[in-house]
Amino acid sequence: MTAFLELDFITNILLANVDWFGWLGSLVTWGVVIAVIDLAVMCFAVGHVVLNKRDVRAAIGWTGVILLSPLMGWALYWMFGINRLKRKARRLFNKPNKDGSNDGDLAIEEVCFESSGLLRRHLLGPLAEQFSPLSKLVDKVVGRPLVGGNHFDLYPSLEQGFSAMLAAIDSATQSVSLCTYIFDRDAMGKQFVAALRRARERGVEVRVIVDGVGIRYSWPSIKRWLAAANIPFAVYMPSLIPWRLHYSNLRNHRKIMVVDGRVGFTGGLNIREGMWLRLKPPKPQVDSHFRIAGPVVRDLQETFADDWEFCTGESLVGEKWFPPITESGDVLARGIADGPDLSSGNIRLTLAGAISAARRSVYIVTPYFLPDSSLIEALNVADLRGVDVKIVLPKVNNLLLVQWASTAHLWQLLSRGVQVWTTPPPFDHSKLMVVDEAWCMFGSANWDARSLRLNFEFNVECYSPQVASSIAKLIRLKIASAQSLTLADVDGRSLPIKLRDGLARLATPYL
């Protein structure tokens, strides 16, 4: 009886002191307001996707995320789907010089001069008949002229690459510029910091750029070591994205080092001990890197200088950074900068043009192979024309989702006769392409959407049978120890594995 009286007493108090109908009415009103705002923002976000996303698959994917995830969908798109770099890039690259001229106008004039058919055929020599159309295409796409007088050294092992880079830093007398995606705070990072510190103590100007996500692959990061060594450095677009998130986009994935403005290094090499097999790292990798001497080094330095100004506002000018460069060899080459700004699509279009120029062979080595349908069709067409197309991939990828997605669409190439080879561990991080052992390209870009649309990359193309043959020889050595992947192997996967790989393939625009 007492319990009933207490319950009745509490009920009377609640009814007497709370306007429940008013409270519920306010709740409904606020719910309607939030729903209307959410609907309006969703419509705006979908409109932004439709107007700005070039890739249809990416547009469909983001539209689905926005519509099927109230409140969260458009918030995710706002944080991760919008490219905020384009306007900044325009401000940076169209900025007038101190004398009132504009670099963009100068670049256009240079390209028009270099694009004359007579001059191009003279530069290409015996390669002109086959590769003049490709050179003309890249002239228009990239906005940089081909330059002769270059020399290239290929380092097929990371020990050679690291040793050459450290030796170059120790020989520097004027300047060192270094841009890398990953700069780990480990045994290898310590060697580079020590070499850069010695250069600073000799009076050499040093600048270092590390990507905002790549710098957090090790913890603590390399920043304290760089600061303690009094080395000027910049973090490219610091990010709140969780560390070790391999699928983050809009990153600076370039690997560039220039010493005294005359000697350059580029390729796929990150600065981390996992790249040096002698240190017996837990997750070893192999890679290829290149030393460059000659006028094309200016392309590397200009790309670095643009990135440094973007990060810090400081302009790198003068002969310490851009000295006169004499010819060092007979290789015709050009640097190709790419990224989600004014240069978007440069490398993808160059790949498509090179495939179409092939007459005998196309050799490709890449750790991440997720090309769009246009590149898949280009490879298939080349194979059907009788071109020997070989693609070399790691058998065990360090990114499982990428490996699953890649396997899911290999049937499109294998069914047409394209040959796919898989190399055993350690994981091969090389990015190489050779056409007819006369043209080649190498650098930081992978065959995936992140490299070809969403990240900042830098590659070098060479019109040189000597350089192309040396890379082709390295690729054949990789194939000698590799295993052929056939259509029967791909079709023989179990149904659960096929479903897993197929679902991963749906995320290809974002991998």
C-alpha positions as CSV (number, residue, x, y, z in Angstrom):
1,M,0.0,0.0,0.0
2,T,2.9,2.3,0.9
3,A,4.5,1.7,-2.5
4,F,1.4,2.6,-4.4
5,L,1.1,5.9,-2.4
6,E,4.8,6.7,-3.2
7,L,4.3,6.0,-6.9
8,D,1.1,8.1,-7.0
9,F,3.0,10.9,-5.2
10,I,5.9,10.9,-7.7
11,T,3.5,10.8,-10.6
12,N,1.6,13.8,-9.3
13,I,4.8,15.8,-8.9
14,L,5.9,15.0,-12.5
15,L,2.6,15.9,-14.0
16,A,2.5,19.1,-11.9
17,N,6.0,20.4,-12.7
18,V,6.6,19.2,-16.3
19,D,4.7,20.3,-19.4
20,W,5.1,17.0,-21.2
21,F,3.0,18.0,-24.2
22,G,5.0,21.2,-24.6
23,W,8.3,19.3,-24.2
24,L,7.3,16.8,-26.8
25,G,6.2,19.6,-29.1
26,S,9.5,21.3,-28.8
27,L,11.3,18.0,-29.5
28,V,9.3,17.5,-32.7
29,T,9.9,21.1,-33.8
30,W,13.7,20.8,-33.3
31,G,13.6,17.4,-35.1
32,V,11.9,18.9,-38.1
33,V,14.4,21.8,-38.1
34,I,17.3,19.5,-38.0
35,A,15.8,17.3,-40.7
36,V,15.2,20.3,-43.0
37,I,18.8,21.5,-42.5
38,D,20.2,18.1,-43.1
39,L,18.2,17.7,-46.3
40,A,19.4,21.1,-47.5
41,V,23.0,20.3,-46.8
42,M,22.6,16.9,-48.4
43,C,21.3,18.5,-51.6
44,F,24.1,21.0,-51.6
45,A,26.7,18.3,-51.0
46,V,25.3,16.1,-53.8
47,G,25.3,19.1,-56.1
48,H,28.9,19.7,-55.3
49,V,29.7,16.1,-56.1
50,V,27.9,16.2,-59.4
51,L,29.6,19.4,-60.5
52,N,33.2,18.7,-59.3
53,K,33.9,14.9,-59.3
54,R,35.5,13.9,-62.6
55,D,35.4,10.2,-62.0
56,V,31.9,8.8,-62.3
57,R,32.6,5.9,-59.8
58,A,33.8,8.4,-57.2
59,A,30.7,10.6,-57.8
60,I,28.4,7.7,-57.4
61,G,30.2,6.5,-54.3
62,W,30.1,9.8,-52.6
63,T,26.5,10.4,-53.6
64,G,25.6,7.1,-51.9
65,V,27.5,7.9,-48.8
66,I,25.7,11.3,-48.5
67,L,22.2,10.0,-49.1
68,L,22.4,6.8,-47.1
69,S,24.2,8.3,-44.0
70,P,22.1,11.2,-42.6
71,L,24.2,13.9,-40.9
72,M,27.3,11.7,-41.2
73,G,27.5,11.4,-45.0
74,W,27.9,15.0,-45.9
75,A,30.2,15.6,-42.9
76,L,32.5,12.8,-44.2
77,Y,32.4,14.3,-47.7
78,W,33.2,17.7,-46.3
79,M,36.2,16.3,-44.4
80,F,37.6,13.8,-46.9
81,G,36.0,14.3,-50.3
82,I,36.6,18.0,-51.2
83,N,39.8,19.1,-52.9
84,R,40.7,22.4,-51.2
85,L,44.1,22.7,-52.9
86,K,43.0,23.9,-56.4
87,R,42.5,27.5,-55.4
88,K,45.7,27.6,-53.4
89,A,47.6,26.1,-56.3
90,R,46.3,28.8,-58.6
91,R,47.4,31.5,-56.2
92,L,50.9,29.9,-56.0
93,F,51.6,29.1,-59.6
94,N,50.2,32.2,-61.1
95,K,52.0,34.6,-58.7
96,P,53.9,37.3,-60.6
97,N,57.6,37.5,-60.3
98,K,59.4,40.4,-58.7
99,D,60.0,41.9,-62.2
100,G,56.3,41.8,-63.0
101,S,56.5,38.8,-65.3
102,N,54.5,35.6,-64.8
103,D,56.1,32.1,-64.7
104,G,52.9,30.7,-66.3
105,D,53.3,32.9,-69.4
106,L,57.0,32.0,-69.7
107,A,56.2,28.3,-69.4
108,I,53.7,28.6,-72.3
109,E,56.2,30.3,-74.5
110,E,58.9,27.7,-73.8
111,V,56.5,24.9,-74.6
112,C,55.4,26.5,-77.8
113,F,59.0,26.8,-78.8
114,E,59.9,23.2,-77.8
115,S,56.8,21.9,-79.5
116,S,57.8,22.8,-83.0
117,G,57.8,19.5,-85.1
118,L,61.3,20.2,-86.6
119,L,62.9,20.8,-83.3
120,R,61.3,17.8,-81.7
121,R,62.4,15.4,-84.5
122,H,65.9,16.8,-84.2
123,L,66.0,16.1,-80.4
124,L,64.5,12.6,-80.8
125,G,66.8,11.6,-83.6
126,P,66.3,7.9,-84.6
127,L,63.3,7.7,-82.2
128,A,61.4,10.5,-83.8
129,E,59.3,8.4,-86.2
130,Q,57.8,6.4,-83.4
131,F,57.9,8.7,-80.4
132,S,57.4,12.2,-81.8
133,P,53.5,12.0,-81.3
134,L,54.1,10.9,-77.7
135,S,56.5,13.8,-77.1
136,K,54.0,16.2,-78.6
137,L,51.3,14.9,-76.3
138,V,53.4,15.2,-73.2
139,D,54.5,18.7,-74.3
140,K,50.9,19.8,-74.2
141,V,49.9,18.0,-71.1
142,V,52.8,18.7,-68.8
143,G,53.9,22.2,-69.9
144,R,57.6,21.4,-69.6
145,P,60.0,20.9,-72.6
146,L,62.1,17.9,-73.2
147,V,65.8,18.6,-72.4
148,G,68.8,16.8,-73.6
149,G,72.3,16.4,-72.1
150,N,71.3,14.2,-69.1
151,H,72.9,11.2,-67.4
152,F,71.1,8.6,-65.4
153,D,72.3,6.0,-62.9
154,L,69.9,3.2,-61.9
155,Y,70.2,1.8,-58.4
156,P,68.4,-1.5,-58.3
157,S,69.1,-2.1,-54.6
158,L,68.2,0.2,-51.8
159,E,71.7,-0.1,-50.2
160,Q,73.1,1.5,-53.4
161,G,70.4,4.1,-53.5
162,F,70.8,5.1,-49.9
163,S,74.6,5.2,-50.0
164,A,74.5,7.4,-53.1
165,M,72.1,9.8,-51.5
166,L,74.1,10.1,-48.3
167,A,77.3,10.5,-50.2
168,A,75.7,13.3,-52.3
169,I,74.6,15.1,-49.1
170,D,78.1,14.9,-47.7
171,S,79.5,16.4,-50.9
172,A,77.1,19.3,-51.0
173,T,78.6,22.8,-51.0
174,Q,75.6,25.1,-51.7
175,S,72.2,23.5,-51.1
176,V,70.2,20.3,-50.4
177,S,66.5,20.0,-51.0
178,L,64.7,16.8,-49.9
179,C,61.1,15.9,-50.3
180,T,59.8,12.5,-49.1
181,Y,56.5,10.9,-48.2
182,I,57.9,8.9,-45.3
183,F,60.8,9.9,-43.1
184,D,61.0,7.5,-40.2
185,R,62.6,8.1,-36.8
186,D,64.8,5.0,-37.0
187,A,68.3,3.9,-37.8
188,M,68.0,5.0,-41.5
189,G,66.4,8.3,-40.6
190,K,69.1,8.9,-38.0
191,Q,71.8,8.6,-40.8
192,F,70.0,11.1,-43.0
193,V,69.5,13.6,-40.2
194,A,73.2,13.3,-39.3
195,A,74.3,13.9,-42.9
196,L,71.9,16.9,-43.2
197,R,73.3,18.3,-39.9
198,R,76.8,18.0,-41.2
199,A,75.8,19.8,-44.4
200,R,74.3,22.7,-42.3
201,E,77.4,22.9,-40.2
202,R,79.4,23.4,-43.4
203,G,77.2,26.4,-44.3
204,V,75.0,24.5,-46.9
205,E,71.4,25.6,-47.2
206,V,69.1,22.7,-46.4
207,R,65.3,22.4,-46.8
208,V,63.2,19.3,-46.0
209,I,59.6,18.5,-46.8
210,V,57.8,15.5,-45.2
211,D,54.2,14.6,-45.8
212,G,51.8,15.2,-43.0
213,V,50.6,11.6,-42.9
214,G,53.9,10.0,-43.9
215,I,55.7,11.7,-41.0
216,R,53.6,9.8,-38.5
217,Y,54.5,6.3,-39.7
218,S,57.0,6.3,-36.9
219,W,56.3,7.5,-33.3
220,P,57.7,9.7,-32.1
221,S,58.1,11.4,-35.4
222,I,61.3,12.7,-37.0
223,K,60.4,16.3,-36.3
224,R,62.3,16.5,-33.0
225,W,65.4,15.1,-34.5
226,L,65.2,17.6,-37.4
227,A,64.6,20.5,-35.1
228,A,67.4,19.5,-32.7
229,A,69.8,19.3,-35.7
230,N,68.7,22.9,-36.7
231,I,67.4,21.6,-40.1
232,P,64.7,23.8,-41.7
233,F,61.7,21.5,-42.5
234,A,58.1,21.7,-43.4
235,V,55.2,19.2,-42.9
236,Y,53.2,19.1,-46.0
237,M,49.5,19.6,-45.1
238,P,49.5,18.5,-41.5
239,S,46.5,16.1,-41.0
240,L,44.3,14.9,-38.2
241,I,43.8,11.6,-40.1
242,P,44.8,8.7,-37.9
243,W,48.4,7.6,-38.3
244,R,49.2,4.6,-40.4
245,L,46.0,5.2,-42.5
246,H,47.4,4.0,-45.8
247,Y,44.4,5.0,-47.8
248,S,44.5,8.8,-47.0
249,N,44.4,11.1,-50.1
250,L,45.7,14.5,-51.1
251,R,49.1,13.6,-49.8
252,N,52.5,14.6,-51.1
253,H,53.9,11.3,-52.3
254,R,56.9,12.7,-54.2
255,K,60.4,11.5,-53.6
256,I,62.9,14.2,-54.7
257,M,66.3,15.1,-53.6
258,V,68.5,17.8,-55.3
259,V,72.1,18.6,-54.3
260,D,73.6,22.0,-55.3
261,G,70.9,22.3,-57.9
262,R,72.8,20.0,-60.3
263,V,72.4,16.4,-59.1
264,G,69.0,14.9,-58.4
265,F,67.6,11.7,-57.0
266,T,64.1,10.3,-57.6
267,G,62.2,7.1,-57.6
268,G,60.1,5.1,-55.1
269,L,62.5,5.3,-52.1
270,N,61.1,6.3,-48.7
271,I,63.5,7.1,-45.9
272,R,63.0,4.1,-43.5
273,E,65.0,1.2,-42.3
274,G,62.5,-1.3,-43.8
275,M,64.1,-0.3,-47.1
276,W,67.6,-1.4,-46.0
277,L,67.7,-5.2,-46.0
278,R,71.1,-5.2,-44.2
279,L,69.3,-3.9,-41.1
280,K,67.0,-7.0,-41.1
281,P,63.8,-5.0,-40.7
282,P,60.6,-6.9,-39.7
283,K,58.8,-5.8,-43.0
284,P,61.5,-5.7,-45.6
285,Q,61.0,-4.0,-49.0
286,V,62.9,-3.6,-52.2
287,D,62.8,-0.6,-54.5
288,S,64.6,1.2,-57.4
289,H,66.0,4.7,-57.3
290,F,67.8,6.9,-59.8
291,R,70.6,9.5,-59.7
292,I,70.2,12.2,-62.4
293,A,72.8,14.8,-63.6
294,G,72.0,17.3,-66.3
295,P,69.5,20.0,-67.2
296,V,66.4,17.9,-66.3
297,V,67.4,18.3,-62.6
298,R,65.9,21.7,-62.8
299,D,62.5,20.1,-63.2
300,L,63.0,18.3,-59.9
301,Q,64.2,21.5,-58.2
302,E,61.3,23.6,-59.5
303,T,58.8,21.0,-58.2
304,F,60.4,21.1,-54.8
305,A,60.6,24.9,-54.7
306,D,56.8,25.0,-55.6
307,D,56.1,22.6,-52.7
308,W,58.3,24.5,-50.3
309,E,56.7,27.8,-51.1
310,F,53.2,26.2,-50.7
311,C,54.2,25.0,-47.2
312,T,56.2,28.0,-45.9
313,G,55.7,31.0,-48.2
314,E,59.5,31.1,-48.8
315,S,60.7,31.4,-52.4
316,L,63.9,29.5,-53.2
317,V,65.7,31.7,-55.7
318,G,69.3,32.4,-56.8
319,E,72.2,30.3,-57.9
320,K,72.4,28.3,-54.7
321,W,69.2,26.6,-55.8
322,F,69.1,27.2,-59.5
323,P,72.7,27.4,-60.9
324,P,73.5,27.1,-64.6
325,I,73.6,23.3,-65.4
326,T,75.9,21.9,-68.1
327,E,75.2,18.8,-70.1
328,S,76.3,15.5,-68.4
329,G,75.2,12.9,-71.0
330,D,73.1,12.3,-74.0
331,V,69.7,11.3,-72.5
332,L,66.6,13.2,-73.5
333,A,64.3,13.6,-70.5
334,R,61.5,15.5,-68.8
335,G,60.1,15.8,-65.3
336,I,56.3,15.2,-64.9
337,A,54.7,16.7,-61.8
338,D,51.2,15.6,-61.0
339,G,48.6,16.3,-58.4
340,P,45.0,17.3,-57.6
341,D,45.6,20.9,-58.7
342,L,46.4,22.4,-62.0
343,S,48.5,19.4,-63.0
344,S,45.9,16.7,-62.4
345,G,46.0,13.8,-64.9
346,N,49.5,14.5,-66.3
347,I,50.9,11.0,-65.5
348,R,47.8,9.1,-66.4
349,L,47.7,10.7,-69.9
350,T,51.4,10.1,-70.3
351,L,50.8,6.4,-69.5
352,A,48.0,6.2,-72.0
353,G,50.1,7.9,-74.7
354,A,53.1,5.6,-74.1
355,I,51.0,2.5,-74.4
356,S,49.5,3.6,-77.7
357,A,53.1,4.3,-79.0
358,A,54.2,0.8,-78.2
359,R,55.1,-1.5,-81.2
360,R,56.9,-4.4,-79.6
361,S,56.7,-4.5,-75.8
362,V,55.3,-2.8,-72.7
363,Y,56.9,-3.8,-69.3
364,I,55.3,-2.5,-66.1
365,V,56.4,-2.9,-62.5
366,T,54.2,-1.4,-59.8
367,P,53.3,-2.3,-56.2
368,Y,49.7,-1.1,-56.4
369,F,47.8,-1.9,-59.6
370,L,44.3,-0.4,-59.8
371,P,44.1,1.3,-63.2
372,D,40.9,2.8,-64.4
373,S,39.0,1.3,-67.3
374,S,40.7,3.5,-69.9
375,L,44.1,2.2,-69.0
376,I,42.9,-1.4,-68.9
377,E,41.5,-1.0,-72.4
378,A,44.7,0.7,-73.6
379,L,46.7,-2.3,-72.3
380,N,44.3,-4.8,-73.9
381,V,44.4,-3.0,-77.3
382,A,48.2,-3.0,-77.2
383,D,48.2,-6.7,-76.5
384,L,45.7,-7.4,-79.3
385,R,48.0,-5.4,-81.7
386,G,50.7,-7.9,-81.0
387,V,52.6,-5.9,-78.3
388,D,54.2,-8.0,-75.6
389,V,52.6,-6.6,-72.4
390,K,54.0,-7.8,-69.1
391,I,52.9,-6.6,-65.7
392,V,54.9,-7.4,-62.6
393,L,53.2,-7.2,-59.2
394,P,54.1,-8.3,-55.6
395,K,52.8,-11.7,-54.7
396,V,52.1,-10.6,-51.2
397,N,51.1,-6.9,-50.9
398,N,51.6,-4.8,-47.8
399,L,48.0,-3.4,-48.3
400,L,45.6,-6.3,-48.3
401,L,42.6,-4.3,-49.5
402,V,44.6,-3.2,-52.5
403,Q,45.7,-6.7,-53.3
404,W,42.1,-8.0,-53.1
405,A,40.8,-5.2,-55.3
406,S,43.6,-5.7,-57.8
407,T,43.0,-9.4,-58.1
408,A,39.3,-8.8,-58.7
409,H,39.9,-7.0,-62.0
410,L,43.0,-8.9,-63.4
411,W,40.7,-11.2,-65.4
412,Q,40.0,-8.2,-67.7
413,L,43.6,-8.3,-68.8
414,L,44.4,-12.0,-68.5
415,S,41.4,-12.9,-70.7
416,R,43.0,-10.8,-73.5
417,G,46.4,-12.3,-73.2
418,V,48.2,-9.8,-71.1
419,Q,50.9,-11.5,-69.0
420,V,50.9,-10.9,-65.2
421,W,53.8,-12.0,-63.0
422,T,54.0,-12.0,-59.2
423,T,57.3,-11.6,-57.4
424,P,58.0,-13.4,-54.0
425,P,58.8,-11.4,-50.8
426,P,60.3,-9.1,-49.9
427,F,57.7,-6.6,-51.0
428,D,58.7,-4.9,-54.3
429,H,57.9,-1.1,-54.1
430,S,59.4,-0.3,-57.5
431,K,57.5,1.9,-60.0
432,L,58.9,1.3,-63.5
433,M,57.6,1.3,-67.1
434,V,59.5,0.6,-70.4
435,V,58.2,0.8,-73.9
436,D,60.1,-1.0,-76.7
437,E,63.3,-0.6,-74.7
438,A,63.5,2.9,-76.1
439,W,61.2,4.9,-73.8
440,C,60.9,4.6,-70.0
441,M,59.3,6.3,-67.0
442,F,59.9,6.0,-63.3
443,G,59.2,7.9,-60.1
444,S,56.8,8.0,-57.2
445,A,53.4,7.2,-59.0
446,N,51.6,3.9,-58.7
447,W,48.9,2.6,-61.0
448,D,46.0,3.5,-58.8
449,A,43.5,6.3,-58.3
450,R,45.4,7.8,-55.4
451,S,48.5,8.4,-57.4
452,L,46.8,9.2,-60.7
453,R,44.1,11.5,-59.3
454,L,44.4,12.2,-55.6
455,N,48.0,12.6,-54.5
456,F,51.0,14.7,-55.5
457,E,53.5,12.7,-57.5
458,F,56.6,13.2,-59.6
459,N,57.9,11.0,-62.5
460,V,60.6,11.3,-65.1
461,E,60.2,10.2,-68.7
462,C,63.3,9.3,-70.8
463,Y,63.7,8.8,-74.5
464,S,66.8,6.7,-74.4
465,P,67.5,3.1,-75.5
466,Q,70.4,2.9,-73.1
467,V,68.4,3.8,-70.0
468,A,65.3,1.9,-71.1
469,S,67.3,-1.2,-71.8
470,S,68.9,-1.1,-68.4
471,I,65.5,-0.9,-66.7
472,A,64.1,-3.6,-69.0
473,K,67.0,-5.9,-68.0
474,L,66.1,-5.3,-64.3
475,I,62.5,-6.2,-65.0
476,R,63.5,-9.4,-66.7
477,L,65.5,-10.3,-63.7
478,K,62.4,-9.8,-61.5
479,I,60.3,-11.9,-63.9
480,A,63.0,-14.7,-63.7
481,S,62.2,-15.2,-60.1
482,A,58.5,-14.5,-60.4
483,Q,55.4,-16.7,-60.8
484,S,53.1,-16.4,-63.7
485,L,49.5,-15.6,-62.8
486,T,47.0,-17.1,-65.2
487,L,43.3,-16.7,-65.9
488,A,42.8,-20.2,-64.4
489,D,44.4,-19.0,-61.2
490,V,42.1,-16.1,-60.9
491,D,39.0,-18.0,-61.9
492,G,40.0,-20.8,-59.4
493,R,39.4,-18.7,-56.3
494,S,36.7,-19.9,-54.0
495,L,33.4,-18.1,-54.0
496,P,33.9,-16.4,-50.6
497,I,37.3,-15.1,-51.8
498,K,35.8,-13.8,-55.1
499,L,33.1,-12.0,-53.1
500,R,35.7,-10.5,-50.8
501,D,37.8,-9.3,-53.7
502,G,34.8,-8.0,-55.6
503,L,33.7,-5.9,-52.6
504,A,37.2,-4.5,-52.2
505,R,37.1,-3.6,-55.9
506,L,34.1,-1.4,-55.3
507,A,36.4,0.9,-53.3
508,T,38.9,1.2,-56.1
509,P,38.3,5.0,-56.7
510,Y,39.4,5.6,-53.1
511,L,42.3,3.2,-52.8
